[in-house]
Amino acid sequence: MAQRNHFPSDIATVLLAVSSLVNLMNGLKSEEITMEEFLRRHELDSKSILVSVKIPDWDRIMSISLGTKMKLLFETYRVATRPLGNALPYLNATLMAKISRCASSNGMVVGDCRFAFGAYGTKHAIRATKVEEFLTGKVPSVDVLYEAVKLLRSIVVLDDDTSYLAYRSSLAAGFLFEFFSHLVEGNAESPNGYVNGYSTLMSPARHLDHGKVSTLLTSGKQEVELNKQYHPVGEPIAKSGAVIQASGEVVYVDDIPSPTNCLHGAFIFSTKPLARVKGIELKPKSVADGVNAVISFKDILGENLGIKTGFGPEPLFADDFTRCTGQYIALLVADTQKHADMAADLAVVDYDMENLEPPIYL
């Protein structure tokens, strides 16, 4: 889906960042390519099969173990309209970097790194290779991150017709900043000369020694006192049936098998806002396709009543006159829903629009 339908996949962005390998087979020919090459290719044809996706063992490749002073940082990010993962993201990202102690300072040096961004209006996720090359070998500071963010903004470029354009662009910069924020040295200054807010953070070297990376405070809490007079109005309540709907187990009308000898209906709609209905004719093609009857207001034994509202009663079917475009004129009944729909589309309504007064005078 990520390659063929340009689906904003979260897993494709992760696989791209970790340099996954894709194994393809076309007939008797087998081929192994990178995930980046796979996403850039044209969609697979009917003869090609995606056999497997291989994720490298980064602990072994980067020689990271508990006994060394190196660490692999890995984070995934996504922002969507709903936080539970069941909505398409505005932007997703996977950031990975190797860090080690700097010999000349108390900071940490960025080694091999990979940054992937996706779901921001492009056909597929991309690697921010220029940002990777810029940060490799550098000690993270406010100046370095400032330049990296500017470079990233020139890479993650959204089309003008993309929704929430400025918001998505700011998310990419925010993800990169949050990923490296805990490595910035406390005595650094921002490019505009202002002192940044890192002076109270622990030394980056201590984070590595303790095996747990501390981050800036990025969350908050707000308490709102509710009026108990209207309890439980205003309190969050789980939607009834949400679990069974989200799991796909709920049964809808279309999921229920039709009983034996069941008839199906399709409405014939008016195409004129105000006209006299003289009759309905079915083309010979549609009559043979299992059409059983055409029901109009003339076939109703009682009152031709569809609904009652505050503006008065509304008819179920148009009687002698149509009152709006799209009004029900008749119900066509056939042996299958497909035959009913086809016959209704082929139905010809004979209208008479002569000597009709306009409904509104200007």
N, C-alpha and C positions, 0 to 999 in steps of 0.2 A: 504493500500500500504506500509506503514511503517513497518508493521509486516510481511506480506506475501512476498512482493517483495523487501524488504530491501531498500525501497525508502528513500533517504536522506531528510526526511520531516522536515520542519522548525516548523510546528505546533506541531509535536510529541515531539520535544525537549522542547517546551514551556509547554506543558501539563505534561511532566515528571517532570519538575522543580517545578511546583506548586502543585505536589502530587495529580494529578487528579485521580478520581476513574472511572473505566470502568464497566458498567453494561452489562453483557452478558446473553443470554437466549439460552438454548439448550433443545428443546422440551418444557416441562412444568417446567423445572428447571431453576431458576434464580440465578445468581452469580454476586457478586460485588468484583472486585479485583483492585489493584493499577495499574497505567499505567506502572510502572516498571515491574510488574509481567506479564502484558499483552504483552509487547514487548519481554520478554524472552520466552514466550510460543511458541509452534509450531503453525503454521497457523490454523485459524479457519476452521472447516470442513463445509460441505454443510448444516448441521443441526443446526449450531450455528449462532446466530444473535447478532451483536453489537447494543444494544438498545440505550445507551446513554453514554455520558462522563460528569462526574460531576466535576466542578472546585470549590474547597473550597473557602469560604469567608474569606480571610486572614485578612481583617480589624477586623472581629469579633474574629477569632481564636487567633490572636496575640495581641488583646486588644489595637489596635492602633487607636487613635482618635486625633482630633485637640487639645484637652486639655492636652495631655500627652507629655512627653519628649522622645518619641520613634518614630522611623520612619522606614518604610519599603522601602528598596531600591530594585528596580526591573529594569533590563535591558535585552534586547535581542540583539544579535550580529549575523551577518552573513557576509561572504566575498565570492563573486562569480566573475566569469569572466565579467559579466555585472551588473551594479549597480541597475538596475530597478526592480530586483526581478524575472526576467523571465529566470534565469539560475540556474542550480543546484549549491549549495554552495560548496566551498572547506571545510568549517567548519562553523557550527552554534553553538550558545550557548545561554543559558538563565541562568542568575545569579540573585539570590534573597537572601536578608539578612536583618535581623532586627538589628538595631543599637540603642544604648542608651548611655547616658553620663557615663563616667567613674568617679567613686567617688574619686579615688586617683590621677587623672591627668586631664589635660584639653582635653584629647582625647575622642574618642568614642569606645565603646566596641561592638564587633560583637556578636550578639546573635544567634538565630536560623537561619541557612542559608541553601540554596539548590542551587547546581550548576549542570547543565546538559549540556553535550556536544554531538554533533552528526555530521553526514555527513562527517566524516574524514576517511572512509574506513571500518568502522565496520558495522555489520548487523543492528544495531539500536542505538539510542541515549543511553547514559549511565549517571548515577549519579556519581559525584566525591565525594563519601561519606567520604573518608579519608581526603580530603582537607576540607570538611565541619567540620569534627570533630576536625581537627587541628586548624582552625580559630575560632571556637566557644569559646567565653569567652576571646579572646585576643584583645588587642588594636593594630590596624594596624600600622605597622612601616616598614621601609625598610627591616630590618632583618626578620620580620615576613613574609612579602610578598616574600622575597627571598626564604625562606624555603617552603612557600606554592607553589611557582612556580616550585621548584625542585620536590616536591611531585606530583604536577599535571602532570609534564612531564613523571613521572613513571606510571601514570594511563592512560593518553591519548597516547597510544602506537599504531602506525600505522604499517600495514604490509609492508614488504620490497617492494612489487610490487605496492604500492600506489603511484599515481602520486603526484608530488610536496611535497614529504614527509617532508622535513625540513621546508618548508613554512607553511604547515598545523600545524605542531607541534608548531611553533613559534606563530601562531595565538591564540592557546589556552592560552598560557602564556600571550600574549598581552591583551586578553579579561579580564583575571582575574586581571591583573595589572591596567588596565584602570578603572575597576569597583571600586577598592578600593583606587585609587590614591588620590582622594580628601580627604580621611580620614587620610592619613599619616601625622604625626606630623612634623612640620617644622624643628625641631632641631635634627632629627634622622640622623644617618650616615649609609652608606651602609656597607656591610660585608667586603669590601676591604679597608675600612678606608677613602674613599673619601666622602666629604660632598655632599648630594644629592641636587636636585634643588627645594626643597619644601619651602625654607625659605621665599619666597615672597608670599606664599599662605595665605589666611585668616585662622583663627582658625577653626577647624572642628566644634566646638561648635556653632560658629556664623552661619555656614551653616544651622544647624538644627533649630536655632532660627528664621532665616529669611524664612524658609520653602522652600528654593531653594538651591540645591546642586551645587556648583561650581566645575568644573573639570579642569584638566591641559589643556593647549593649545595643541590640537591635530590636528589642521588644518592649512593650509597655503594658500597663494595666489601667483600666478605668472602671470604677465602680459606680453604678447608677442605682439609686434607691427607687424601687417601684412602689406605687400606691397600693397597699393591700386591700383597699376598698373595692377594687375591680378585679381581684384575684379570681381566676388565673389569666385574665386578659393581659397581654404584653409579655408573658413568659414563653420561652421557646418550647414548642411541643412538636414531637415527631409526627410527621404526616402519616395519617392512617393509610396503610397499604404501601408505604414507600419501599419497604424491604422487598416485598414480593414483586413490585414493579421494577425495581433496580436489578433484581436477579433474573428478570426475564421469565419468571414462572407464572405471572398473572395471565389469565385466560380472557381474551377479548372476543368480541362477537365473530370476527373473521377467523378466529382459531377454532370455532365450534363447527364440526362437520355438518353439512346440510342433511336433513332427514330424507328418506326415500320419497320420490315424487314431489319434491319441493319446487315451488315456483319462485321466480325472482323478478324483481321489478326495477324499472328505470323511468325517471320522470322525463316528460317532454316539456321543455321550458319555452316561455315566450321570448321572442326576439324583437318584439315591438313594445314600446312603453305604453301606448294607448291605441288599441285597434279592436275591431269587431272580429271575433273568431267565427268563421263560417264553417269550418270543418277541418278534419285531420285525415291525411292520406298516407298510407304506407307504400313504399316502393315495392314492386314485386319481389326483389331480392330478399328483403327482410321478412316477408310473410312466410317464406318457406323455412326460415331458421327458427322454428320452435315457438313462434309468437302465439300466445293463447288468447289475449284480450287487450283492448285499449279502454281504460276506465277514465271517464271524465265526470264533470259535475252532474251530467244527466243520469249517471248510474247510481248516484247517492240517493238512498231511500228517504233519509231525513234531511236535516239542514246541512247545507254546504258550508260547514264551519271548520276552520283550521285552528284558530287560536283567538282568545279574547285578551285584549290589552286595555290599558287606560285610555287609548285612543279609539276604542271600539272593536267590534269583531272583524276578523280577517277571514276571507274564504279559503277553503282548502285548495280548490281548483278555480281557475278563472272561469267565469260563467259566460255571459255573452260578450264581455269586454275584458281585455287585459288592462291591468292597472299599473304595471311596471315591467321593465325588462327583467327576465329571469323568473317570472311568476310561473307556478305550476299550471300547466294546461291539462295534462292528462298523465296517467300512469300506465306504462306499457309493461305487460306481464309476459314472460317467456320461460322456457324450460331451464335455461342457464343464465347466469348474470352476464356472461359475455354476449349471448344472443340478445338479451334485453337491451344492453348498452348499444350494440350495433344497430338494432332496429330503431331505438329512440333517436339515434343520430341521423338515421335515414328518413325519419318521419318528416312529412311536409305539411305545414300548417297554412291553411288558406285564410289570409287576413283581408279585411275590408276597412280602409281608412278614409272613405269618402263621407262627407257630411258629419264629421265629428268636430265638436267644439273643443278648443284647447282648454286644458284643465286649469291653466293659470292665465290671467289677463294682466298684461303689462301696460 
